[in-house]
Amino acid sequence: GVFLRNLKSTGEVSFSGTEIGGPLSAREPR
């Protein structure tokens, strides 16, 4: 949850994607 917002700022969605299940990683390859 929190990782998602933090990593989104840095541009590392890989970790956030793993935390939320993966959908964010695919939607935001940034």
ABEGO torsion letter per residue (X at the ends): XAAAAAAAAAGBAAAAAAAAGGAAAAABAX
